[in-house]
């Protein structure tokens, strides 16, 4: 009997602690979930550098720091350079050279917005030069990159779009060097901000409610839509 009472006394406090333990676990889980929603780029134990020296330029919108961190320029997309199975886009190598001439061996500062990491694990930031210029912005200004927007726009979107319109108007960089066969009309995806040729298989998969029409490619670019990498409108 004494053993039974003793056993119950030992179990009693444990039973009272269980709800608290469950609540603590739920709280921790909710905190983790909320962090993943509020900051999708956030990752456990990872810190984001405020500055670094550029030691390698991958292309017109991506560099590698001395620390080994790979940085993707926030808000821009440059023409692709050649990869193993794909040819370079028009003006891809020129964009890479322009970027290299501007940032290679420079000590740059990084500024982040809500998402600090892209889906490929690269840092997503404004890359600022010692003289105060923003490399992201300068690439757009020179016609070496176009504006990259999504359903979650970045803070300087209007500034970037203004410079893109000026670069197009003045035929700077790729806007004067790359000829594109025109189509009768174009279809854009309001969710991805990508526009397509009418016969593009990727474009036809766009939900009807997400579609928007453009009379020409310049109208799409003016609104910040970027060309599909498959149909190359």
N, C-alpha and C positions, 0 to 999 in steps of 0.2 A: 504493500500500500504506500509506504513511504517512498519507495522507488518510483511508483506511478505518479505521485504528487510531484516528486523531484523532476521527473521527465516532463510533466506538463508545465512546470514552472520554467524549465529550460526552453520548451517550445513556444511558450506564450510570447515572450519578447520577440522571438524570431518571427512569429506571425504578425506582430504589430509592425515590424520593420519592413515587411514585404511590400505593403502598399507604397511606402515611402521610396523604396528601391525602384519599384515600377514607375513611379512618378518621375524620379530622377532620370531614369533611362529614357522615358518619353520626352522629357524636357530636352535632354541632350540630342535626341533624334530630331526633334522639331527645330532645334537651333541649327543643326547641320543642314537640314532641308532648307531652312530659311536663308542660310548663307549661300547655298547653291542657287537659290532663286534670285536673291538680291545681287549676287556677284558671281555669275557663271564662270568667270575667269579665275576665281579664287581657288586655291588648292592647298591642302593640308601641308603645313611646314614650309611652304615656298615663299621666299621674300623677293620683292621686285626691285632691281637696282635703280637708283636715281640718276646714274651716269655710267659711262664706260667708254673705252677706246675702241673704235671700229678697226678691226684687223682684217676683215674680209667682206667683200660686197658680192652677194649672190646674184642680184639682178637689180632692176630699177626700183624695187620696193622692199627689199629684205637685206639685212646686214647681220654680221656676226661680231659680237664684242669680244674683247680680250678674255673676259670671264667664261666664254663659251656660250653665252646666251644668244639665241637667234632672235632678232627683232624684226617684226613686220610693221611697215609704216601704216599707221592708223589713217583710214579714210581715203586711201589711194590704191590704185591697181595699175601696175606698169605692164607693158607688153612682155610676153614670156621669152626667155632665152631658150636655146635648144637644150633638150633633155635626151635621155637615151632613146626614146621611141617617138619623140615629137620634134618637129622643126621649130625654129625660132619664129616668133611673130614678127611682122613688119615693125621695125624700129626697136626690137627687143635688145639688140646689142648696143645700139646707140643710147638707149635709156640706161642700160647698165653702166656704160662708160660715163655718162653724165652724173650718175649717182656716185660712182667711184671717185671722179674728179672732185666732187663736193665733200664727201664724208670720210674717205679712206684715211686712216691714221689720225683722225680727229678725235678729240675728247668731247663726246656729245652728252647732253643731258636728256633724260627721258621723262615725258609727262604722260600719265595714263588717264583714261576716262573710266566709265563704269566697268567695262570688260577689259581686263589687263592681259588676258591670254586668248589667242584665237583657237579654233578647233584643232589645229595642228600642234599645239603646245608652244607656239612662238609668242614672245612678248608682243603686245599690241600697243604702240605708243606713238606720240609725236616725238620726233627726233630733232632736237634743237642744237644748232652749231654754236661754237664759242662766240661768234659775232652776233648771235641773237636770231639768225634766220632759222626758219623751220624747214627741214629737208623735205618733209611731206609736201608742204605748200610750194616749195621751189620746183619740185618735179612736175606738179600740175601747171605751174606758171610757164615752164619751159616747153610744155606739150610733150613731156616724157612719161606722163602717167595721167590716168583719168580718175575721176572721183568714184570711190567705191562706197556705196551706201547700202543699207539694209533696212529691215523693218524697225531696227533700233538705231536711229540716226545718231551721229556723233555731234558734239557741241559746235564745231566750227563748219558745219555743212554749208551754210550760206556763203561764207567766205571762200570756201573751196570751189563751190559752183560758179561764183563770180569770176574767179581766175580761170576756170576751165572755159567759160564762155569767151573770155578775152583771148585765150590761147587759140581757140577754134577760129575766132574772127580774124586773127592775125596769121593764121596758118602756121603756127609754131610747131616745131618738132614733128610728131607723127601726124598731126592734122594737115600738114603740107606735104609730107613725104609719102604717105600711104594712101593709095587709091583704092576705093571700094566700089564694086559693082552695085549700083542702086537697085532697090526693089520698088514695086508699085506702092507698097505700104508696109508698115511694121507693127508687130504686136508686142506689147510689154507686159511684164508680170509685176503687178503692184506690190507684191509681197517680197520678191527677191530683187526688184529693180534691175532686171535683165530684160533686154529687148531682143526680138528674134525676127528672122525672115518669115513670111507667111507659111512656107512649106517646111519649116524646121520641126523635126520630130520632138525635140525637147520643148519647143514652144507650144506645140499642140497638147501637151500634157497639162498645161496651165488651166486651172479651174476657171470657169467662165466668169465668176464673180471677181476674180483677180486680174482679169484682162483689161488692157487699155490700148487704144489704137493711136498710131502716129503716122502722119502723112509722109514724113521723111526721117532719116536717121538723125538729122540735126535737131529736130524737135524732141526726140527721145534723149539725146545727149544734154540738151539744155535743161531738162528736168532731172538730170542726174542718173538716168538709166545707163547701164553699160552694155556693150555688145556681148551676145552669146559667144562662148568660145568654140562652139561647134559649127554653127551656121555662119559666123563672122559677118553680121550685117553691116 
